[in-house]
Amino acid sequence: MSSVTAVPIRPLKKGAVGKMWIGVAALCLAGAGLAWVGTSSMQMSQTESGLRYRVIQEGEGEPVTSADLVMLHYVGRLENGTEFDSSRTRGQPMVTGTSGIIPGFSEGLQLMRQGGRYRLWIPPEMGYGSSVPPGAPFGPTDTLVFDIEIMEIARGAATASFMGQPGASPHSGGGGMPEGALPEGMLPEGMLPPGAGAPPSGEAPGAGAPPAGAAAPGATAPAGNSQ
């Protein structure tokens, strides 16, 4: 192209270059913000105790407390994706308090709200530790991954149950559990909740090892109900 036919380029005004870069930076920040919002359900957090978790759905209301009973669905897997237990496969939610289950599961519940969905990565020291039930599909050094969905929270029902007060049962209507939920600690025959046979929350793993013959969670599920 000759100098005669070339399109003339006007020189930029003073300060125009600076404004242009400010605009580019603003676009980059906006794009980063949108990317963070789009991947917020993929963000992972960690508590001081070492429990890792991901918020898939936040839920509503106040978090679960040690005084509450909770109706929930859960799926337990190894880090390689192998499923070892699932309340969804059984078609029956679990009702539990925050005690009598492995410490990592208990701590995770107390982060959650009604309607919330979390994924927990429970390290061995917050799981079964050396008290792994005989025949379990995981070992004492395995990290356990649980997907949990909180369906209902019965506020104060665990405390009421402990004190023997009326209204402790989820079926009574005082705690807010839907009709048909199993009472605390009750699951279909052969099923054990996360932490059954493990030391209660707050005790060191390895304390109170399960008696010989204790089953792993989901280990005695009827044929075709476990993966």
C-alpha positions, 0 to 999 in steps of 0.5 A, a space after each residue: 500500500 502506497 503512502 498515497 492510499 494508506 489510511 492516516 492514523 491520528 495520534 492518540 490524545 494525551 491521557 488516552 492510553 492511560 484510559 484505555 488500560 484502565 478500561 482493559 483492567 476493568 474488563 479483566 476484573 469483571 471477567 474474573 468476578 464472573 468466573 468466580 461466581 460461576 465456579 463458587 460451587 467448586 470452591 473448597 474450604 478447610 476448618 482449623 481441625 483439618 476438615 475440608 468441605 465444599 458448599 454446593 448449596 448453602 441452605 437457609 436458616 441457622 446452622 445445625 447445633 448439638 441440640 438438634 436432630 437432623 434428617 439427611 441423605 448422604 453418600 459415602 465414597 473413597 477418594 477414587 470415587 468408589 461408593 461404600 454407603 448411600 442412604 439414597 440407594 436405600 431410599 431411606 433418609 437417616 435421622 441423627 444428632 451430632 453425637 455418636 458419629 465420626 468427628 468429621 461428619 459431626 463437625 460438617 453437620 454443624 456447618 450446614 443449614 436446612 436445604 444445604 448440600 455439602 461435600 466433606 473430605 474427612 481425614 483419617 484422624 477425624 474418621 474411623 482412625 484405627 477403629 475401622 470396622 472389620 470388613 470395611 472397604 476402606 483402611 485406617 489411612 483413607 480419606 472418606 468423602 461424604 455428600 450430604 443434603 440436609 432435608 429437615 432440622 428438628 431444633 432442640 430435639 436431641 436435647 429434649 430426647 436426652 432429657 426425656 421430655 415430651 416432643 423428643 420424637 421426630 414423629 411427634 410434630 414438635 421437631 418439624 420432621 416429616 411423617 415417615 422419617 425414622 427415629 434417631 439412630 434407626 435405619 433399615 435392618 443391617 444398615 449402620 450410620 456413618 460412624 457406627 462402631 467408631 469413637 463418639 465425636 470428641 474422642 480420639 480415634 482408636 478409643 473404644 474399638 468395635 467388637 469383633 464382627 461389627 459391620 462396616 457402614 452399608 456392608 450388609 446392604 441387601 444385594 443390589 443396593 450397594 455399588 
